[in-house]
Amino acid sequence: MRPLPTEKVQLRGGAGAVDTLVDAPHAVRGIALICHPHPLFGGTNTNKVVHTLARVYRDLGYVAIRPNFRGVGASEGEHDHGDGETEDMLALIAWAQSHWGSLPLALGGFSFGGFVQTRVAARLADTLTPVHRIALIGMAAGAAADSSRHYDTGPLPKGSNALVIHGEQDETVELANVLEWARPQEQPVIVIPGADHFFHGKLHVIRNIISGTWTPL
């Protein structure tokens, strides 16, 4: 059966319209929200890592929702360093749950998007719909390699079913930063040998790790 086409929709966040792509399986059994890298450095919801996450989640039975952060594409508002973005993501999850019901919820994030998703997961931890699965790819933690920005990334909720995947040769967020974040949580980090921050030539490895670890819903 051929996949359904990607749908473009306008949702609502705290700063107005949120430009969003939706990839749905033929039978929706879960909801996945996927966040793109830093909007001030070219991050959009069509980023190839984000696109890969959307396809993997769709194939696992989730409807994959890919918003553009504030100020990106047709999304209204301005970059808010993760604060407003977190509120927008919670609003999108509420919309998805009103549309599809309280299905298992998964999160995915690449770079800055992963930083935002750790905050979303923390906010949902004590609700009736905590995060079911979370994939953090090239996640932002600590100081960027060029020292232009710093991420005080909080821990994942206890018991999180998380896949943290990082490139051995990440030139934007050093692997050591992610290991320092993961160590006190005893959170495993999967390192892809030879991969840079954008996982050039390694997207299939990300796909195989996720689809080989998590069973379809």
C-alpha positions as CSV (number, residue, x, y, z in Angstrom):
1,M,0.0,0.0,0.0
2,R,1.4,3.4,-1.0
3,P,2.1,5.9,1.8
4,L,-0.4,8.8,2.2
5,P,0.9,12.1,0.9
6,T,2.3,14.7,3.3
7,E,-0.3,17.2,4.4
8,K,0.5,20.8,5.1
9,V,-1.7,22.5,7.8
10,Q,-1.8,25.7,9.8
11,L,-2.2,25.1,13.5
12,R,-2.2,27.6,16.4
13,G,0.5,28.4,19.0
14,G,1.0,31.1,21.5
15,A,2.4,33.5,18.9
16,G,-0.1,32.7,16.1
17,A,0.0,30.3,13.2
18,V,2.3,27.3,13.3
19,D,3.2,26.0,9.8
20,T,3.1,22.2,10.1
21,L,3.6,19.1,8.0
22,V,1.7,15.9,8.8
23,D,2.6,12.4,7.7
24,A,-0.1,9.9,8.6
25,P,-0.1,6.1,8.4
26,H,-3.2,4.4,7.0
27,A,-4.1,3.4,10.5
28,V,-3.1,5.9,13.2
29,R,-2.1,4.2,16.4
30,G,0.0,6.9,18.0
31,I,1.0,10.5,17.9
32,A,4.6,11.7,17.2
33,L,5.8,15.3,17.4
34,I,9.1,16.0,15.7
35,C,11.1,19.2,16.1
36,H,13.7,20.7,13.8
37,P,17.1,22.3,14.5
38,H,17.9,25.9,15.4
39,P,15.7,28.3,13.5
40,L,18.4,31.0,13.5
41,F,20.9,28.7,11.7
42,G,18.7,27.4,8.9
43,G,16.6,24.8,10.8
44,T,13.2,24.0,9.2
45,N,10.7,21.1,9.3
46,T,12.0,19.9,5.9
47,N,15.5,19.2,7.4
48,K,16.6,15.8,6.2
49,V,17.1,14.4,9.7
50,V,13.6,15.6,10.7
51,H,12.2,14.1,7.5
52,T,13.8,10.8,8.3
53,L,12.3,10.8,11.8
54,A,8.9,11.6,10.4
55,R,9.1,8.6,8.0
56,V,10.3,6.2,10.7
57,Y,7.6,7.2,13.1
58,R,4.9,7.0,10.4
59,D,6.1,3.5,9.5
60,L,5.8,2.6,13.2
61,G,2.1,3.6,13.2
62,Y,2.3,7.2,14.5
63,V,0.9,10.2,12.8
64,A,4.1,12.4,12.5
65,I,3.6,16.1,13.1
66,R,6.5,18.4,12.0
67,P,6.0,22.0,12.9
68,N,8.1,25.0,11.9
69,F,9.2,26.9,15.0
70,R,8.3,30.5,15.5
71,G,9.5,32.8,12.6
72,V,10.3,29.9,10.3
73,G,8.4,29.4,7.0
74,A,4.8,30.5,7.5
75,S,4.9,30.2,11.3
76,E,4.2,33.5,13.1
77,G,6.2,35.0,15.9
78,E,9.9,35.3,16.7
79,H,12.5,32.9,18.1
80,D,12.1,32.6,21.9
81,H,15.1,30.5,22.9
82,G,13.0,27.4,23.7
83,D,10.5,29.0,26.0
84,G,7.7,29.9,23.6
85,E,8.6,27.0,21.4
86,T,7.9,24.6,24.3
87,E,4.5,26.1,24.9
88,D,3.7,25.9,21.2
89,M,4.6,22.2,21.1
90,L,2.3,21.5,24.1
91,A,-0.5,23.3,22.2
92,L,0.1,21.1,19.1
93,I,0.0,18.0,21.2
94,A,-3.3,19.1,22.7
95,W,-4.6,19.7,19.2
96,A,-3.4,16.2,18.1
97,Q,-5.0,14.6,21.1
98,S,-8.3,16.4,20.4
99,H,-8.1,15.1,16.8
100,W,-6.9,11.5,17.3
101,G,-7.5,10.9,21.0
102,S,-5.2,9.9,23.9
103,L,-3.0,7.6,21.9
104,P,0.6,6.7,22.8
105,L,2.7,9.9,22.4
106,A,6.2,10.0,21.0
107,L,8.7,12.8,20.6
108,G,11.6,13.3,18.2
109,G,14.0,16.1,18.0
110,F,17.2,17.1,16.2
111,S,19.7,19.4,17.7
112,F,17.9,22.5,19.2
113,G,14.7,20.5,18.5
114,G,15.9,17.8,20.9
115,F,16.6,20.5,23.6
116,V,13.0,21.7,23.2
117,Q,11.7,18.1,23.4
118,T,13.4,17.4,26.7
119,R,11.4,20.3,28.1
120,V,8.2,19.1,26.6
121,A,8.8,15.6,28.1
122,A,9.4,17.1,31.5
123,R,6.2,19.1,31.3
124,L,4.2,16.0,30.4
125,A,5.8,13.6,32.9
126,D,3.2,13.9,35.6
127,T,0.2,14.2,33.3
128,L,-2.2,11.5,32.1
129,T,-0.3,11.3,28.8
130,P,3.4,11.1,29.5
131,V,5.8,10.5,26.6
132,H,5.8,6.9,25.4
133,R,9.0,7.1,23.3
134,I,11.6,9.9,22.6
135,A,14.4,10.0,20.0
136,L,17.0,12.7,20.4
137,I,19.4,13.1,17.5
138,G,22.5,15.3,17.6
139,M,21.0,16.8,20.7
140,A,22.0,20.2,21.9
141,A,23.6,20.2,25.3
142,G,26.2,22.5,26.9
143,A,28.1,25.0,24.9
144,A,28.0,24.9,21.1
145,A,31.4,24.2,19.5
146,D,31.7,27.8,18.3
147,S,30.7,29.1,21.8
148,S,27.8,31.2,20.2
149,R,25.2,29.6,22.4
150,H,24.8,27.4,25.5
151,Y,22.0,24.9,26.3
152,D,21.2,24.1,29.9
153,T,19.5,20.9,28.9
154,G,17.5,19.2,31.7
155,P,17.4,15.5,32.4
156,L,14.8,13.2,30.9
157,P,11.9,12.0,33.1
158,K,12.8,8.9,35.0
159,G,12.0,5.7,33.1
160,S,12.0,7.5,29.7
161,N,12.1,5.1,26.8
162,A,14.7,7.2,25.0
163,L,17.1,6.7,22.1
164,V,19.9,9.3,22.1
165,I,21.9,9.2,18.9
166,H,25.0,11.3,18.3
167,G,27.6,11.6,15.6
168,E,31.2,10.7,16.5
169,Q,32.5,13.7,14.6
170,D,29.8,16.2,15.5
171,E,31.3,19.6,14.9
172,T,28.4,21.6,16.3
173,V,27.6,19.8,19.6
174,E,30.6,17.9,20.8
175,L,30.0,14.3,21.8
176,A,31.6,15.0,25.2
177,N,28.7,17.5,26.0
178,V,26.1,14.8,25.4
179,L,28.0,12.2,27.4
180,E,28.3,14.7,30.3
181,W,24.5,15.3,30.2
182,A,23.7,11.6,29.9
183,R,26.2,10.3,32.6
184,P,24.3,11.3,35.8
185,Q,21.1,9.9,34.3
186,E,22.7,6.6,33.3
187,Q,21.2,7.3,29.8
188,P,22.9,5.3,27.0
189,V,24.1,7.2,24.0
190,I,24.4,5.5,20.6
191,V,27.4,6.9,18.7
192,I,27.4,6.6,14.9
193,P,31.1,6.3,13.9
194,G,32.2,8.9,11.3
195,A,28.9,10.9,11.5
196,D,28.9,14.7,11.6
197,H,26.2,16.9,13.1
198,F,24.0,16.6,10.0
199,F,24.6,12.8,9.6
200,H,25.6,13.2,5.9
201,G,25.4,9.7,4.4
202,K,24.3,8.2,7.7
203,L,20.5,8.8,7.7
204,H,19.9,5.1,7.0
205,V,21.8,4.3,10.2
206,I,19.4,6.5,12.2
207,R,16.4,4.9,10.5
208,N,17.8,1.4,11.2
209,I,18.5,2.1,14.8
210,I,15.0,3.3,15.6
211,S,13.1,0.8,13.5
212,G,15.3,-2.0,14.9
213,T,14.8,-1.0,18.5
214,W,11.1,-0.1,18.6
215,T,8.4,-2.3,17.4
216,P,5.4,-0.9,15.5
217,L,2.3,0.0,17.5
